[in-house]
Amino acid sequence: MGRIMGRKRKQTLRGSAQPALANEPLVLRLCNAFVDNLAMILRTAFVIGAFFLVQDLRLFTAEVRQQPADPAPIATLDTGPVTPIETPEPEEAVLTDDVKRALNCTYTEYRNAHYDECVQDQSEIYRRPGPGPDETGYMQYGIQTLYARLDHPERHD
């Protein structure tokens, strides 16, 4: 009879831990744990930050209270007529010819018109501009004509 009673014991969960469900993926459980830990860290940082803020506010309000309520009156001085201070006119920026040329070379139209001045070496960035549609009126190139043959040349052995 003692043996039969031993088999009838209840299979219950002991303790306060939540059961790990087998149908919940491990990645999902890890993400949930990470989010829970991060939330706890952020809450702790918020409480500590609030503590320091309140402490700083107390120091600030103590400084404000210590300022004198009535400032001393400003003594008025009897001065003569006020003469305005002469300020020199601002000088215009002086650009040398080299700086102006370099500035103009940054614009595409000017660079294409004065390519040899703007681009000293063979540049891979700034290619030499090709002739425009109006510049090709008198240029005529000999077009090479190639003919194809269908019959094979005879072999002379």
C-alpha positions as CSV (number, residue, x, y, z in Angstrom):
1,M,0.0,0.0,0.0
2,G,2.9,2.4,0.6
3,R,4.0,1.9,-2.9
4,I,0.7,2.8,-4.4
5,M,0.5,6.0,-2.4
6,G,4.0,7.1,-3.6
7,R,2.7,7.0,-7.2
8,K,-0.2,9.3,-6.5
9,R,2.0,12.3,-5.6
10,K,1.1,15.4,-7.5
11,Q,3.4,16.6,-10.1
12,T,3.4,20.4,-9.4
13,L,5.8,23.1,-10.0
14,R,7.8,24.3,-7.0
15,G,9.3,27.7,-6.6
16,S,8.5,31.1,-8.2
17,A,10.3,30.7,-11.5
18,Q,8.4,30.8,-14.7
19,P,8.4,27.7,-16.7
20,A,10.4,27.7,-20.0
21,L,8.0,26.8,-22.7
22,A,9.3,24.5,-25.3
23,N,7.4,26.2,-28.2
24,E,9.1,29.6,-27.6
25,P,12.3,29.9,-29.7
26,L,15.6,30.5,-27.9
27,V,16.3,33.6,-29.8
28,L,13.0,35.1,-28.7
29,R,13.7,34.3,-25.1
30,L,17.2,35.8,-25.3
31,C,15.7,39.0,-26.9
32,N,13.1,39.3,-24.1
33,A,15.8,38.8,-21.5
34,F,17.9,41.5,-23.1
35,V,15.0,44.0,-23.3
36,D,14.1,43.3,-19.7
37,N,17.7,43.9,-18.5
38,L,18.0,47.0,-20.6
39,A,14.8,48.4,-19.2
40,M,16.0,47.8,-15.7
41,I,19.3,49.6,-16.5
42,L,17.5,52.6,-18.0
43,R,15.1,52.9,-15.0
44,T,18.1,52.9,-12.7
45,A,19.9,55.5,-14.8
46,F,16.8,57.6,-14.8
47,V,16.4,57.5,-11.0
48,I,20.1,58.4,-10.5
49,G,19.9,61.2,-13.1
50,A,16.8,62.6,-11.3
51,F,18.7,62.5,-8.0
52,F,21.6,64.6,-9.4
53,L,19.2,67.0,-11.1
54,V,17.4,67.7,-7.9
55,Q,20.7,68.2,-6.1
56,D,21.8,70.7,-8.8
57,L,18.5,72.5,-8.6
58,R,18.9,72.9,-4.8
59,L,22.4,74.4,-5.3
60,F,21.1,76.8,-8.0
61,T,18.1,78.0,-5.9
62,A,20.5,78.6,-2.9
63,E,22.7,80.8,-5.1
64,V,19.6,82.8,-6.3
65,R,18.5,83.4,-2.8
66,Q,21.9,84.7,-1.7
67,Q,21.9,87.6,-4.2
68,P,21.1,91.0,-2.7
69,A,17.6,92.1,-3.1
70,D,18.3,95.8,-3.8
71,P,21.3,96.6,-5.9
72,A,23.2,99.7,-5.2
73,P,22.1,102.7,-7.3
74,I,24.4,103.6,-10.2
75,A,26.0,106.9,-9.7
76,T,25.4,109.2,-12.6
77,L,28.4,111.1,-14.0
78,D,28.1,114.5,-15.6
79,T,29.9,114.1,-19.0
80,G,30.3,116.4,-21.8
81,P,29.0,115.9,-25.3
82,V,29.5,112.4,-26.7
83,T,31.7,112.1,-29.7
84,P,31.1,109.1,-31.9
85,I,34.0,106.8,-32.5
86,E,35.0,106.7,-36.1
87,T,35.1,103.2,-37.5
88,P,37.2,102.5,-40.5
89,E,35.4,101.3,-43.6
90,P,35.8,97.6,-44.1
91,E,38.3,96.8,-46.9
92,E,37.2,94.8,-49.9
93,A,38.6,91.4,-50.3
94,V,41.5,91.4,-52.6
95,L,41.7,88.6,-55.0
96,T,44.8,88.0,-57.1
97,D,44.6,87.0,-60.7
98,D,45.7,83.5,-59.9
99,V,42.9,83.1,-57.3
100,K,40.3,84.6,-59.8
101,R,41.5,82.2,-62.5
102,A,41.3,79.2,-60.1
103,L,37.8,80.3,-59.1
104,N,36.7,80.7,-62.7
105,C,38.1,77.2,-63.5
106,T,35.7,75.6,-61.1
107,Y,32.8,76.6,-63.5
108,T,32.3,74.1,-66.3
109,E,31.6,76.6,-69.1
110,Y,34.8,78.6,-68.3
111,R,36.9,75.4,-67.9
112,N,35.8,74.0,-71.2
113,A,36.4,77.4,-73.0
114,H,39.9,77.7,-71.4
115,Y,40.9,74.1,-71.0
116,D,44.6,74.5,-71.5
117,E,44.9,77.3,-68.9
118,C,42.8,75.5,-66.3
119,V,44.0,72.0,-66.6
120,Q,47.8,71.7,-66.6
121,D,48.3,68.0,-66.8
122,Q,46.4,65.2,-68.4
123,S,43.5,64.9,-66.0
124,E,41.3,61.9,-65.5
125,I,38.6,64.0,-63.8
126,Y,38.4,66.9,-66.2
127,R,38.3,65.4,-69.7
128,R,39.1,67.6,-72.7
129,P,35.8,68.8,-74.1
130,G,34.8,67.5,-77.5
131,P,33.8,69.8,-80.4
132,G,30.4,71.3,-80.1
133,P,27.7,71.0,-82.7
134,D,28.6,74.4,-84.3
135,E,32.4,73.6,-84.4
136,T,32.1,70.5,-86.6
137,G,30.7,72.3,-89.7
138,Y,33.9,72.3,-91.6
139,M,35.5,69.2,-90.2
140,Q,35.4,66.2,-92.5
141,Y,37.0,63.0,-91.8
142,G,37.7,60.3,-94.3
143,I,35.3,57.4,-93.6
144,Q,36.9,54.1,-94.0
145,T,34.7,51.8,-96.1
146,L,35.1,48.0,-95.5
147,Y,33.6,45.4,-97.9
148,A,32.8,41.8,-97.1
149,R,33.2,38.9,-99.4
150,L,31.1,35.8,-99.5
151,D,33.3,33.6,-101.7
152,H,36.4,32.2,-100.3
153,P,39.6,33.0,-102.1
154,E,41.1,30.1,-104.0
155,R,44.1,28.4,-102.5
156,H,47.2,28.1,-104.7
157,D,49.2,25.2,-103.5
